[in-house]
């Protein structure tokens, strides 16, 4: 009696061991994986077994079972699911996103079990970028842009500013799963062009670019004076300002407006009376802001300061005069000795 019990226990343990070994020795290979919506998914076993019966399930729900040449398909998979009754290969046509899940094949002849996680994705189409507005006054408004698709599942969003990736910061916010971009208080350095790229494991797409027009300035002015600062010479003053749209430039002398506009002020045959402070005034008619810069110009008479050549000649003449004086003193003393 004891021997029979031990034999029965050994048989059970051997069966469990064979089941585990068989299960470990077989794996599911999916093609294609990941799969696109509408594709035909094939789940085969490797190495291919010789099967007499078995079942396929996904997420714990039965797809079909078979024994010998006979198969029974669950009505919800009728017309889409078939099985190779010899190898256990499952073919599932016209797959949907809902077909994603963990697929399990089981058999008692031979003893085996294998599972695989399968993902089905809808391809991406028609990526579009929409902005709340495209014209901004610097530091006055925030730019908001959203990215959308006509179709697609399991979407990942990436924003580009020119060729650089946009990342979150104090001024940049990425929300709604990164599908929305907010640039807080847009500046002149935020014109774009902005694009959004959308991807999933089976497809990707990029939107058309959107650029912003940033109104700013005038500021960061510069004024240069070119030419000789002497009476009778010609002078050119050049003024610049950072501004969008370009600033209107006006000139003033000693606080009084001159009949001159634009970046250049040209003075011909200047006189001493034209010495004094010159101002360039910039105005942006979109921001209604103005800025100015001054330069003090001093016109001097020609030759009012000794040139280097004149100083050298004067020194030479003084030296020659001293030599002649010494010669006149030395000559009488010699004659006196004679």
C-alpha positions, 0 to 999 in steps of 0.5 A: 500500500505504501509503495502504491502511494509513493508511486502515485506521488512520484507520477504526480511530481513527474507530471508537474516537472514535465509541465514546467519544463514544457512551459519553460521550453516554449515561447510565443513569437509575435509578428508584427510586434508592435502591431498597427490597427488593421494588421494581421497578427500571427502568434506562433510557438517556438520551437513549434510543438506537435499539438492535439488540443489547446486554448488561446486566451487574452486578458483571461478571456477565451478566444478559441479552443481546439481538439484534434481538427475541430476548433471553436471560436468565441463569437466576438472573434468569429471571422477574425481568429483561427488556429493551426491545430497542429502547431497551435499558431494563432492568426488574428486579423484586422486587429484593434487597439482593444486587442492589446493584452497578455495572450496565453496559450495552454495545452494538455497534450503536450503539457505546455503554457506560454504567454506574451504581452501584445500591443496594438497601436493606431497610426498617427495622422494629420498632426496640427499645431494651433496657437492662441495668437501669433502677434505679441508685445514683448513681456505683455502676453503669454503664448499658448499652442496646442498640438492635436492629431486626427487619429493615433493612440499612445501618443508622445509629444515633442516640441521644437523651437527651430532645431532645438528641443523645447523643455520645461522651465520657469517660462516654458510650461508643458501640460496635458501630456505635453500636448500644450505649450505655454511660453510665459511673457514672450520675449524677442527671443521666442519667435520660433518657428515652433513645431510639434512632433507626435509619435507612437511605436508604429508611426510619427508625424510633425506639424507645420511650423508656426512663428510668432511676431514679437513687437519690442523696443526701442532699446540698446541704442548706439551712436558713433561719430566718424570724421575729423573734429576740426573746423571745416571737416565733414562729420557723420553720426550713425545711430542704431536701436533694437526695435521691431518694427524698426524704430523711427529715428530723429536727431536733435542738437542742444535739445532742439530738433533737427531737420534730419531723420534716419540712422545717419546725420551728416554735417559738412564744413563744420564750425565751432558753433556746431560743438555741443550735445547731439541726440538721437531719438528712437520711437516705436509706433507699435509699442508707443515707446521711445528711447534716446542716446547723446554724444558730446561733440567738440569742434576745434580750430585747425592747428590750435594744437601743435602737431608732433612735426612742429614740436620737433622743428622747434626743438631743433631750432632752439638747439642750433641757436644755443650752439651759435651762442656758445660759439660767439662766447668762445671766439673772443677769449681765443683772440685775447690769448693771441 
